[in-house]
Amino acid sequence: MRDFPDDNRPDTVLTPSQLNTLARDLLEGAFPSIWVEGELGNVSRPSSGHLYFTIKDARAQVRCAMFRPKSSWLKFQPREGLRVLGRGRLTLYEARGEYQMVFDHLEEAGEGALRRAFDELKARLAAEGLFDADRKRPLPRFARRIGVITSPSGAAVRDVLSVLSRRFPLVQAEVLPVPVQGEGAAAQITAMLLKAIAAQRYDVIVLARGGGSLEDLWAFNDERLARAIAASPVPVVSAVGHETDFSLSDFAADVRAPTPSVAAELLAPNREDLLHRLHVLDARLRNLQLQRLRQAMQRADRAALRLNALRPRARLDMLRRRQVDALRRLDAAWKQLMERERAHLRHADAVLRAAHPGRRIVRLRERLAAIAQRPQSAIVRRLSKDALHLRGLARSLEAVSPLATVARGYSILRHEDGRIVRSVLDAAPGDRLSARLSDGELAVRVEAHDGDA
């Protein structure tokens, strides 16, 4: 150890490894988890599967690493110049004395900012109780009029109207057109929702939109819209995006549907089930009326027996007349009630039959039969054209075929191993050759060539 004068001797002398260890502990303690946003540079992924890169801005850069398996879970391909947002810890690589960021999460910067804003607003509104289950309103069992707030040209409105028409044609669905993405879309959706609530003509309101990215669905993450949904006295169904997409309107609404089609199925009963239930109720009503009629007749019979036992003739005759009159009135009331119920059933059956998809299927089948002949004609024309082309190719091949040359009196000489004789120098006296003629082959033997003659 180096000697120091007594007045300059340090209290502690560190080795480089000790110094780097202390520096690493200091960095990791001061920055346990931080978010960094910047531009990727020097991206490399060796065979180990780790990811090494730098994150930089206009004035500085930081060495970074992301180890397996987290680097294999990335949802994008890291490349030079890509702007990213990541979470990690600051540490020091002791062997080289270089400090670096070790990331455990990395995403593209644009969507990451939206995701953070979404999570912060969701947490704040949830803390206020805006998403509590006890404030949710139940959906009406049979909605007569439904307001659908959506884009009039999107696939979502077609899905909702198609399902409602198929399941229960009697329900009235009114499309309330709004833009579902872009600047100002959230304000227009909120204004249309408030207008629909003030109209007091809808049993339930549906917010519908097809799937998309977080940015595409951002209009449904607006705080004012979420508060308007939560304060609505009319039940609200949120059907925004696909099953895996979530927006603040889903949490604020009374019911969240995975897709617009599922929202329509929740609000429209199946007409076949309703028709079956009507038949069941009709049968139960008939049985109940017959049962009560039998009970009334049994009570009348017992009363007649008691009166007959006391022999009050005049009273008995009066009671009999009353009994006959009561039975007649009961029978008339029964027939009137049954006729009224049958009229209701006939009306419901007529409405359901008018909307039956079978009629449309018949029309579509007729149209399909009309156009079924078109592909056959096209196939015949195509085959004729291909046949002409094939014959032309055959003539071209025949013109350049060596067999055509042989047919004109020439022959092709080959060695026994198949090599073609192109010059007298390719054969020596005594060689055995085969000569290909137009009608077969000859075995020949070379006696001499011009060089030997």
The 8 nearest C-alpha neighbors of each residue, nearest first, counted from 0:
[[1, 2, 3, 12, 8, 13, 14, 11],
 [0, 2, 3, 8, 4, 12, 9, 7],
 [3, 1, 0, 4, 8, 5, 7, 9],
 [4, 2, 8, 5, 7, 1, 6, 9],
 [3, 5, 7, 6, 8, 2, 9, 1],
 [4, 6, 8, 7, 3, 2, 9, 10],
 [5, 7, 4, 8, 3, 9, 10, 2],
 [8, 6, 4, 5, 3, 9, 10, 2],
 [7, 9, 3, 5, 6, 4, 10, 2],
 [10, 8, 11, 7, 12, 3, 6, 5],
 [9, 11, 8, 12, 7, 13, 5, 6],
 [12, 10, 9, 13, 8, 14, 18, 17],
 [11, 13, 9, 14, 10, 8, 18, 17],
 [14, 12, 17, 18, 11, 15, 16, 19],
 [13, 15, 17, 16, 18, 12, 19, 20],
 [16, 14, 18, 17, 19, 13, 96, 20],
 [17, 15, 19, 18, 14, 20, 93, 94],
 [18, 16, 20, 14, 19, 15, 13, 21],
 [17, 19, 15, 21, 16, 20, 13, 14],
 [18, 20, 22, 16, 93, 21, 17, 23],
 [21, 19, 17, 23, 22, 18, 16, 24],
 [20, 22, 24, 18, 19, 23, 25, 17],
 [23, 21, 19, 25, 20, 24, 26, 18],
 [22, 24, 91, 20, 26, 25, 21, 90],
 [25, 23, 21, 27, 22, 26, 28, 20],
 [24, 26, 22, 28, 23, 27, 29, 21],
 [27, 25, 23, 29, 28, 24, 90, 30],
 [26, 28, 30, 24, 31, 90, 29, 25],
 [29, 27, 25, 26, 30, 31, 24, 23],
 [28, 30, 26, 27, 25, 31, 89, 24],
 [31, 29, 27, 32, 28, 89, 26, 88],
 [30, 32, 88, 27, 28, 29, 33, 89],
 [33, 31, 88, 87, 30, 86, 34, 89],
 [32, 34, 86, 87, 88, 30, 35, 31],
 [35, 33, 86, 85, 87, 36, 84, 32],
 [34, 36, 85, 84, 86, 33, 37, 87],
 [37, 35, 84, 83, 85, 34, 108, 38],
 [36, 38, 55, 54, 82, 83, 56, 39],
 [37, 39, 82, 55, 54, 80, 81, 83],
 [40, 38, 54, 80, 79, 81, 53, 82],
 [39, 41, 79, 53, 42, 52, 80, 54],
 [42, 40, 52, 53, 43, 79, 39, 51],
 [43, 41, 52, 40, 51, 78, 79, 39],
 [42, 44, 51, 50, 52, 45, 41, 49],
 [43, 45, 50, 49, 48, 51, 46, 42],
 [46, 44, 47, 48, 43, 49, 50, 51],
 [45, 47, 48, 44, 49, 50, 43, 67],
 [46, 48, 45, 49, 44, 67, 50, 66],
 [47, 49, 46, 45, 67, 44, 50, 66],
 [50, 48, 66, 67, 47, 44, 65, 70],
 [49, 51, 44, 65, 64, 43, 66, 70],
 [52, 50, 64, 43, 42, 63, 44, 65],
 [53, 51, 42, 41, 63, 40, 64, 43],
 [54, 52, 62, 40, 63, 61, 39, 41],
 [55, 53, 39, 38, 61, 37, 60, 40],
 [56, 54, 60, 38, 37, 59, 53, 61],
 [55, 57, 58, 59, 37, 38, 60, 54],
 [56, 58, 59, 55, 60, 38, 37, 54],
 [59, 57, 56, 60, 55, 61, 37, 54],
 [60, 58, 55, 56, 57, 61, 54, 53],
 [59, 61, 55, 54, 53, 56, 62, 58],
 [62, 60, 53, 54, 63, 55, 99, 59],
 [61, 63, 53, 99, 52, 100, 54, 60],
 [64, 62, 100, 99, 53, 52, 101, 51],
 [65, 63, 51, 101, 50, 52, 102, 100],
 [64, 66, 50, 102, 70, 101, 49, 51],
 [67, 65, 49, 70, 50, 69, 68, 64],
 [68, 66, 69, 70, 49, 48, 71, 65],
 [67, 69, 71, 70, 66, 72, 48, 49],
 [70, 68, 67, 72, 71, 66, 103, 65],
 [69, 71, 67, 68, 72, 65, 66, 73],
 [70, 72, 68, 69, 73, 67, 48, 49],
 [73, 71, 69, 70, 74, 68, 67, 75],
 [72, 74, 75, 71, 70, 105, 69, 76],
 [73, 75, 72, 76, 106, 71, 105, 107],
 [76, 74, 73, 77, 106, 107, 72, 105],
 [75, 77, 78, 74, 73, 81, 107, 106],
 [78, 76, 75, 81, 79, 42, 39, 73],
 [79, 77, 81, 76, 80, 42, 39, 40],
 [78, 80, 40, 39, 81, 42, 41, 77],
 [79, 81, 39, 38, 40, 78, 82, 77],
 [82, 80, 39, 38, 79, 78, 83, 77],
 [81, 83, 38, 37, 108, 39, 107, 80],
 [84, 82, 108, 107, 106, 36, 37, 38],
 [83, 85, 36, 108, 106, 35, 105, 107],
 [84, 86, 105, 104, 35, 34, 106, 36],
 [87, 85, 34, 104, 33, 102, 103, 35],
 [88, 86, 102, 32, 101, 103, 33, 100],
 [87, 89, 32, 31, 101, 100, 30, 33],
 [88, 90, 100, 27, 30, 99, 26, 101],
 [91, 89, 27, 23, 99, 98, 26, 100],
 [90, 92, 98, 23, 97, 93, 99, 96],
 [91, 93, 97, 96, 94, 98, 95, 90],
 [94, 92, 96, 19, 95, 91, 20, 16],
 [93, 95, 92, 96, 16, 97, 19, 91],
 [96, 94, 97, 93, 92, 91, 98, 19],
 [95, 97, 93, 92, 94, 19, 91, 98],
 [98, 96, 92, 95, 91, 99, 93, 94],
 [97, 99, 91, 90, 92, 96, 100, 89],
 [98, 100, 62, 63, 90, 91, 89, 61],
 [101, 99, 63, 89, 88, 102, 90, 64],
 [100, 102, 64, 87, 88, 65, 63, 89],
 [103, 101, 87, 65, 104, 86, 100, 64],
 [102, 104, 87, 86, 69, 65, 101, 105],
 [105, 103, 86, 85, 102, 87, 106, 69],
 [106, 104, 85, 84, 86, 83, 103, 102],
 [107, 105, 84, 83, 108, 85, 111, 104],
 [106, 108, 83, 84, 109, 82, 110, 111],
 [107, 109, 83, 84, 111, 82, 110, 106],
 [110, 108, 111, 112, 107, 113, 83, 82],
 [111, 109, 113, 112, 108, 114, 107, 213],
 [110, 112, 114, 108, 113, 109, 115, 107],
 [113, 111, 115, 114, 110, 109, 116, 108],
 [112, 114, 110, 116, 111, 115, 117, 109],
 [113, 115, 111, 117, 112, 116, 110, 118],
 [114, 116, 118, 112, 117, 113, 119, 111],
 [115, 117, 113, 119, 114, 118, 120, 112],
 [116, 118, 114, 115, 120, 119, 121, 113],
 [117, 119, 121, 115, 116, 120, 122, 114],
 [118, 120, 116, 122, 121, 117, 115, 123],
 [121, 119, 123, 117, 122, 118, 124, 116],
 [120, 122, 118, 124, 119, 123, 125, 117],
 [123, 121, 125, 119, 120, 124, 118, 126],
 [124, 122, 120, 126, 125, 121, 119, 127],
 [123, 125, 127, 121, 126, 122, 129, 120],
 [124, 126, 122, 128, 127, 123, 130, 129],
 [127, 125, 123, 124, 128, 122, 129, 121],
 [128, 126, 124, 125, 129, 123, 130, 122],
 [129, 127, 125, 131, 126, 130, 124, 134],
 [128, 130, 125, 127, 124, 131, 251, 229],
 [129, 131, 251, 128, 125, 250, 132, 124],
 [132, 130, 128, 133, 129, 134, 135, 125],
 [131, 133, 135, 134, 130, 253, 128, 136],
 [132, 134, 131, 135, 136, 130, 128, 253],
 [135, 133, 132, 131, 136, 130, 129, 253],
 [136, 134, 253, 132, 133, 137, 131, 252],
 [135, 137, 253, 234, 134, 138, 233, 232],
 [138, 136, 139, 135, 234, 253, 254, 140],
 [137, 139, 234, 140, 136, 203, 266, 253],
 [140, 138, 141, 142, 137, 202, 203, 266],
 [139, 141, 142, 138, 266, 268, 267, 137],
 [142, 140, 139, 143, 267, 266, 268, 170],
 [141, 143, 139, 202, 144, 140, 266, 145],
 [142, 144, 170, 171, 141, 202, 145, 169],
 [143, 145, 171, 201, 202, 142, 172, 170],
 [146, 144, 172, 203, 201, 204, 202, 171],
 [145, 147, 204, 173, 172, 201, 205, 174],
 [148, 146, 205, 174, 175, 204, 173, 149],
 [149, 147, 175, 206, 205, 176, 174, 207],
 [150, 148, 207, 176, 177, 147, 151, 208],
 [149, 151, 177, 176, 153, 152, 178, 179],
 [152, 150, 176, 153, 149, 156, 174, 177],
 [153, 151, 150, 154, 156, 157, 155, 149],
 [154, 152, 155, 150, 151, 156, 157, 209],
 [153, 155, 157, 156, 158, 209, 152, 208],
 [154, 156, 158, 208, 153, 209, 157, 259],
 [157, 155, 159, 158, 154, 153, 160, 151],
 [158, 156, 154, 160, 155, 159, 161, 153],
 [157, 159, 155, 161, 156, 260, 160, 162],
 [160, 158, 156, 260, 263, 162, 161, 157],
 [159, 161, 163, 157, 162, 158, 164, 156],
 [160, 162, 158, 164, 159, 163, 157, 165],
 [161, 163, 165, 159, 164, 160, 166, 263],
 [164, 162, 160, 166, 165, 161, 167, 263],
 [165, 163, 168, 161, 162, 167, 166, 160],
 [164, 166, 162, 163, 167, 161, 168, 356],
 [165, 167, 269, 163, 270, 164, 162, 267],
 [166, 168, 270, 169, 164, 163, 267, 165],
 [169, 167, 164, 170, 163, 165, 166, 354],
 [170, 168, 167, 171, 143, 164, 350, 351],
 [169, 171, 143, 168, 144, 167, 172, 142],
 [172, 170, 144, 143, 145, 169, 173, 168],
 [171, 173, 145, 144, 146, 170, 174, 147],
 [172, 174, 146, 147, 145, 175, 171, 144],
 [173, 175, 147, 176, 146, 148, 172, 151],
 [174, 176, 148, 147, 173, 149, 146, 177],
 [177, 175, 150, 151, 149, 174, 148, 178],
 [176, 178, 150, 149, 188, 179, 187, 175],
 [179, 177, 184, 150, 180, 176, 149, 187],
 [178, 180, 184, 150, 177, 149, 218, 208],
 [181, 179, 184, 218, 178, 215, 216, 182],
 [180, 182, 184, 183, 179, 218, 178, 215],
 [181, 183, 184, 180, 185, 218, 186, 178],
 [182, 184, 186, 185, 181, 187, 180, 218],
 [183, 185, 187, 178, 180, 186, 182, 181],
 [186, 184, 218, 188, 187, 183, 189, 221],
 [187, 185, 189, 183, 188, 184, 190, 224],
 [188, 186, 190, 184, 189, 185, 191, 177],
 [187, 189, 185, 191, 190, 186, 177, 184],
 [188, 190, 224, 192, 186, 187, 191, 185],
 [191, 189, 187, 193, 192, 188, 186, 194],
 [192, 190, 194, 188, 193, 189, 195, 187],
 [191, 193, 195, 189, 194, 190, 188, 196],
 [192, 194, 196, 190, 191, 195, 197, 189],
 [193, 195, 191, 197, 192, 196, 190, 198],
 [196, 194, 192, 198, 193, 197, 191, 199],
 [197, 195, 193, 194, 198, 199, 192, 233],
 [196, 198, 194, 199, 195, 193, 200, 192],
 [197, 199, 195, 200, 196, 194, 201, 193],
 [200, 198, 197, 196, 201, 195, 202, 233],
 [201, 199, 198, 202, 144, 195, 196, 197],
 [202, 200, 144, 203, 145, 199, 146, 204],
 [201, 203, 142, 144, 145, 143, 233, 200],
 [202, 204, 234, 145, 201, 233, 235, 146],
 [205, 203, 146, 235, 145, 147, 236, 234],
 [204, 206, 236, 147, 235, 237, 148, 207],
 [207, 205, 237, 148, 238, 147, 236, 149],
 [208, 206, 238, 239, 149, 259, 205, 155],
 [209, 207, 239, 155, 240, 149, 238, 210],
 [210, 208, 240, 155, 239, 241, 154, 211],
 [240, 209, 211, 241, 208, 239, 212, 244],
 [212, 210, 215, 240, 216, 213, 209, 214],
 [211, 213, 215, 214, 216, 210, 244, 217],
 [214, 212, 216, 215, 217, 211, 110, 113],
 [213, 215, 217, 212, 216, 110, 113, 211],
 [214, 216, 212, 211, 213, 217, 180, 218],
 [217, 215, 213, 214, 218, 219, 211, 212],
 [216, 218, 214, 220, 219, 215, 213, 180],
 [219, 217, 185, 220, 216, 180, 221, 184],
 [218, 220, 217, 221, 248, 216, 246, 247],
 [221, 219, 247, 217, 218, 246, 222, 248],
 [220, 222, 224, 219, 223, 218, 185, 225],
 [221, 223, 225, 224, 226, 220, 120, 247],
 [224, 222, 226, 225, 221, 227, 189, 186],
 [223, 225, 227, 189, 221, 222, 226, 228],
 [226, 224, 222, 228, 248, 223, 227, 251],
 [225, 227, 229, 223, 228, 224, 230, 222],
 [228, 226, 224, 230, 225, 229, 231, 223],
 [229, 227, 225, 231, 226, 230, 252, 251],
 [228, 230, 226, 251, 227, 231, 225, 252],
 [231, 229, 227, 228, 226, 232, 225, 233],
 [230, 232, 228, 233, 229, 227, 196, 234],
 [233, 231, 230, 234, 196, 136, 229, 228],
 [232, 234, 231, 203, 235, 196, 202, 204],
 [235, 233, 203, 136, 138, 253, 204, 232],
 [234, 236, 204, 252, 253, 205, 203, 233],
 [237, 235, 205, 254, 252, 255, 253, 206],
 [236, 238, 206, 255, 249, 252, 239, 205],
 [239, 237, 207, 256, 259, 258, 206, 257],
 [238, 240, 208, 207, 237, 209, 258, 241],
 [210, 241, 239, 209, 244, 208, 258, 211],
 [242, 240, 210, 244, 258, 243, 257, 209],
 [241, 243, 257, 244, 258, 240, 245, 256],
 [242, 244, 241, 245, 257, 240, 210, 258],
 [245, 243, 241, 240, 242, 246, 210, 239],
 [246, 244, 249, 243, 247, 240, 239, 242],
 [245, 247, 248, 249, 220, 219, 244, 250],
 [248, 246, 220, 250, 249, 251, 225, 219],
 [247, 249, 251, 246, 225, 250, 219, 252],
 [250, 248, 255, 237, 247, 246, 252, 251],
 [249, 251, 247, 248, 130, 252, 246, 255],
 [250, 252, 248, 130, 229, 249, 225, 228],
 [253, 251, 235, 249, 254, 250, 248, 236],
 [252, 254, 135, 235, 136, 236, 234, 251],
 [255, 253, 236, 252, 237, 256, 235, 249],
 [254, 256, 237, 249, 236, 238, 252, 257],
 [257, 255, 238, 262, 258, 261, 237, 254],
 [258, 256, 242, 241, 238, 261, 255, 259],
 [257, 259, 238, 261, 260, 241, 256, 242],
 [260, 258, 238, 262, 261, 207, 155, 159],
 [261, 259, 263, 159, 262, 258, 158, 264],
 [260, 262, 264, 258, 263, 259, 256, 265],
 [263, 261, 259, 265, 256, 260, 264, 238],
 [262, 264, 260, 266, 261, 159, 265, 163],
 [263, 265, 261, 267, 262, 266, 260, 162],
 [264, 266, 262, 263, 267, 261, 268, 256],
 [267, 265, 263, 264, 262, 268, 142, 141],
 [268, 266, 264, 167, 265, 163, 263, 166],
 [269, 267, 270, 167, 166, 266, 264, 273],
 [268, 270, 166, 272, 271, 167, 273, 267],
 [269, 271, 273, 272, 167, 166, 274, 268],
 [272, 270, 274, 273, 269, 275, 166, 276],
 [273, 271, 275, 269, 270, 274, 276, 268],
 [274, 272, 270, 276, 275, 271, 277, 269],
 [275, 273, 277, 271, 276, 272, 270, 278],
 [274, 276, 272, 278, 273, 277, 271, 279],
 [275, 277, 279, 273, 278, 274, 280, 272],
 [278, 276, 274, 280, 279, 275, 281, 273],
 [277, 279, 281, 275, 276, 280, 282, 274],
 [278, 280, 276, 282, 277, 281, 283, 275],
 [281, 279, 283, 277, 282, 278, 284, 276],
 [282, 280, 278, 284, 283, 279, 277, 285],
 [281, 283, 285, 279, 280, 284, 278, 286],
 [282, 284, 280, 286, 281, 285, 287, 279],
 [285, 283, 281, 287, 282, 286, 280, 288],
 [284, 286, 282, 288, 287, 283, 289, 281],
 [285, 287, 283, 289, 284, 288, 290, 282],
 [288, 286, 290, 284, 285, 289, 283, 291],
 [287, 289, 291, 285, 290, 286, 292, 284],
 [290, 288, 292, 286, 291, 287, 293, 285],
 [289, 291, 287, 293, 288, 292, 286, 294],
 [290, 292, 294, 288, 293, 289, 295, 287],
 [293, 291, 289, 295, 294, 290, 288, 296],
 [292, 294, 296, 290, 295, 291, 297, 289],
 [293, 295, 291, 297, 292, 296, 298, 290],
 [296, 294, 292, 298, 297, 293, 291, 299],
 [295, 297, 299, 293, 298, 294, 300, 292],
 [296, 298, 294, 300, 299, 295, 293, 301],
 [299, 297, 295, 301, 296, 300, 302, 294],
 [300, 298, 296, 302, 297, 301, 303, 295],
 [299, 301, 303, 297, 302, 298, 296, 304],
 [302, 300, 304, 298, 303, 299, 297, 305],
 [301, 303, 299, 305, 304, 300, 298, 306],
 [304, 302, 300, 306, 301, 305, 307, 299],
 [305, 303, 307, 301, 302, 306, 308, 300],
 [306, 304, 308, 302, 307, 303, 301, 309],
 [307, 305, 303, 309, 308, 304, 310, 302],
 [306, 308, 310, 304, 309, 305, 303, 311],
 [307, 309, 305, 306, 310, 304, 311, 303],
 [308, 310, 306, 307, 311, 305, 312, 304],
 [311, 309, 307, 308, 312, 306, 315, 305],
 [312, 310, 314, 309, 313, 315, 306, 307],
 [313, 311, 315, 310, 314, 316, 307, 306],
 [312, 314, 316, 315, 311, 317, 318, 310],
 [315, 313, 317, 316, 311, 312, 318, 306],
 [314, 316, 312, 318, 317, 313, 311, 319],
 [317, 315, 319, 313, 318, 314, 312, 320],
 [318, 316, 314, 320, 319, 315, 321, 313],
 [319, 317, 321, 315, 320, 316, 322, 314],
 [320, 318, 322, 316, 321, 317, 315, 323],
 [319, 321, 323, 317, 322, 318, 324, 316],
 [322, 320, 318, 324, 319, 323, 325, 317],
 [321, 323, 319, 325, 320, 324, 318, 326],
 [322, 324, 326, 320, 321, 325, 327, 319],
 [323, 325, 321, 327, 322, 326, 320, 328],
 [326, 324, 322, 328, 327, 323, 329, 321],
 [327, 325, 329, 323, 324, 328, 330, 322],
 [326, 328, 324, 330, 325, 329, 323, 331],
 [329, 327, 331, 325, 330, 326, 332, 324],
 [328, 330, 326, 332, 327, 331, 325, 333],
 [329, 331, 333, 327, 328, 332, 326, 334],
 [332, 330, 328, 334, 333, 329, 335, 327],
 [333, 331, 335, 329, 330, 334, 328, 336],
 [332, 334, 330, 336, 331, 335, 329, 337],
 [335, 333, 337, 331, 336, 332, 338, 330],
 [336, 334, 332, 338, 333, 337, 331, 339],
 [335, 337, 333, 339, 334, 338, 332, 340],
 [336, 338, 334, 340, 339, 335, 341, 333],
 [339, 337, 341, 335, 336, 340, 334, 342],
 [338, 340, 342, 336, 337, 341, 335, 343],
 [341, 339, 343, 337, 342, 338, 344, 336],
 [340, 342, 344, 338, 343, 339, 345, 337],
 [343, 341, 345, 339, 344, 340, 346, 338],
 [342, 344, 340, 346, 341, 345, 347, 339],
 [343, 345, 341, 347, 342, 346, 348, 340],
 [346, 344, 342, 348, 343, 347, 341, 349],
 [345, 347, 349, 343, 344, 348, 342, 350],
 [348, 346, 344, 350, 349, 345, 351, 343],
 [347, 349, 345, 351, 346, 350, 344, 352],
 [350, 348, 352, 346, 351, 347, 345, 353],
 [351, 349, 347, 353, 348, 352, 346, 354],
 [350, 352, 348, 354, 353, 349, 347, 355],
 [351, 353, 355, 349, 354, 350, 348, 347],
 [354, 352, 350, 351, 355, 349, 348, 358],
 [353, 355, 351, 352, 356, 350, 168, 165],
 [354, 356, 352, 357, 353, 351, 358, 359],
 [357, 355, 359, 358, 360, 354, 165, 352],
 [358, 356, 360, 359, 355, 361, 354, 362],
 [359, 357, 361, 360, 356, 355, 362, 354],
 [358, 360, 362, 356, 361, 357, 363, 355],
 [359, 361, 357, 363, 358, 362, 364, 356],
 [362, 360, 364, 358, 359, 363, 365, 357],
 [363, 361, 359, 365, 364, 360, 366, 358],
 [362, 364, 360, 366, 365, 361, 367, 359],
 [363, 365, 367, 361, 366, 362, 360, 368],
 [366, 364, 368, 362, 367, 363, 361, 369],
 [365, 367, 363, 369, 364, 368, 362, 370],
 [368, 366, 364, 370, 369, 365, 371, 363],
 [367, 369, 371, 365, 366, 370, 364, 372],
 [370, 368, 366, 367, 371, 365, 372, 373],
 [369, 371, 367, 372, 368, 373, 366, 374],
 [370, 372, 368, 373, 369, 367, 374, 375],
 [373, 371, 375, 370, 374, 376, 369, 368],
 [372, 374, 376, 375, 371, 370, 377, 369],
 [375, 373, 377, 376, 372, 378, 371, 370],
 [376, 374, 378, 377, 372, 373, 379, 371],
 [377, 375, 379, 373, 378, 374, 380, 372],
 [376, 378, 374, 380, 375, 379, 381, 373],
 [379, 377, 381, 375, 376, 380, 382, 374],
 [380, 378, 382, 376, 381, 377, 383, 375],
 [381, 379, 377, 383, 378, 382, 384, 376],
 [380, 382, 378, 384, 379, 383, 377, 385],
 [381, 383, 385, 379, 384, 380, 386, 378],
 [384, 382, 386, 380, 381, 385, 379, 387],
 [383, 385, 381, 387, 382, 386, 380, 388],
 [384, 386, 388, 382, 387, 383, 389, 381],
 [387, 385, 389, 383, 388, 384, 382, 390],
 [388, 386, 390, 384, 389, 385, 391, 383],
 [387, 389, 385, 391, 386, 390, 392, 384],
 [390, 388, 386, 392, 391, 387, 385, 393],
 [391, 389, 393, 387, 392, 388, 386, 394],
 [392, 390, 388, 394, 389, 393, 395, 387],
 [391, 393, 395, 389, 390, 394, 396, 388],
 [394, 392, 390, 396, 391, 395, 397, 389],
 [393, 395, 397, 391, 392, 396, 398, 390],
 [396, 394, 392, 398, 393, 397, 391, 399],
 [397, 395, 393, 398, 399, 394, 400, 392],
 [396, 398, 400, 394, 395, 399, 393, 403],
 [399, 397, 395, 396, 400, 394, 403, 393],
 [398, 400, 396, 397, 401, 395, 403, 404],
 [399, 401, 397, 402, 403, 398, 396, 404],
 [402, 400, 404, 403, 405, 399, 397, 398],
 [401, 403, 405, 400, 404, 406, 437, 397],
 [402, 404, 406, 401, 405, 400, 407, 397],
 [403, 405, 401, 402, 407, 406, 409, 400],
 [406, 404, 409, 402, 410, 407, 437, 403],
 [405, 407, 437, 403, 404, 408, 402, 409],
 [406, 408, 405, 404, 409, 403, 437, 402],
 [409, 407, 406, 405, 410, 404, 437, 436],
 [408, 410, 405, 407, 404, 406, 436, 411],
 [409, 411, 436, 435, 405, 434, 412, 408],
 [410, 412, 435, 434, 413, 436, 409, 419],
 [413, 411, 434, 420, 433, 419, 435, 432],
 [414, 412, 419, 418, 433, 417, 420, 432],
 [415, 413, 432, 418, 417, 416, 419, 433],
 [414, 416, 417, 432, 413, 431, 433, 418],
 [417, 415, 414, 418, 413, 419, 432, 433],
 [416, 418, 414, 415, 413, 419, 433, 412],
 [417, 419, 414, 413, 416, 420, 415, 412],
 [420, 418, 413, 412, 421, 417, 414, 411],
 [421, 419, 412, 413, 425, 422, 418, 426],
 [420, 422, 419, 425, 423, 412, 424, 411],
 [423, 421, 424, 425, 420, 426, 419, 412],
 [424, 422, 425, 426, 448, 421, 420, 449],
 [423, 425, 422, 426, 427, 448, 421, 420],
 [424, 426, 422, 423, 420, 421, 427, 419],
 [427, 425, 424, 423, 430, 428, 420, 445],
 [426, 428, 430, 429, 445, 425, 424, 447],
 [429, 427, 445, 446, 447, 430, 426, 448],
 [428, 430, 445, 446, 444, 427, 431, 447],
 [431, 429, 445, 428, 427, 444, 432, 426],
 [430, 432, 444, 443, 429, 445, 414, 415],
 [431, 433, 414, 443, 413, 442, 444, 415],
 [432, 434, 442, 413, 441, 412, 443, 440],
 [433, 435, 412, 441, 440, 411, 410, 436],
 [436, 434, 440, 411, 410, 439, 412, 433],
 [437, 435, 410, 439, 438, 440, 405, 434],
 [436, 438, 406, 405, 439, 435, 402, 408],
 [439, 437, 436, 440, 435, 406, 405, 441],
 [440, 438, 436, 437, 435, 441, 434, 410],
 [439, 441, 435, 434, 436, 433, 442, 438],
 [442, 440, 434, 433, 443, 435, 439, 436],
 [441, 443, 433, 432, 434, 440, 444, 431],
 [444, 442, 432, 431, 433, 441, 445, 434],
 [443, 445, 431, 430, 429, 432, 446, 442],
 [446, 444, 428, 429, 430, 447, 431, 443],
 [445, 447, 428, 429, 444, 448, 430, 427],
 [448, 446, 428, 445, 451, 452, 449, 427],
 [449, 447, 450, 451, 452, 423, 446, 428],
 [448, 450, 452, 451, 447, 423, 424, 446],
 [449, 451, 448, 452, 447, 423, 424, 427],
 [450, 452, 448, 449, 447, 428, 446, 427],
 [451, 449, 450, 448, 447, 446, 428, 423]]
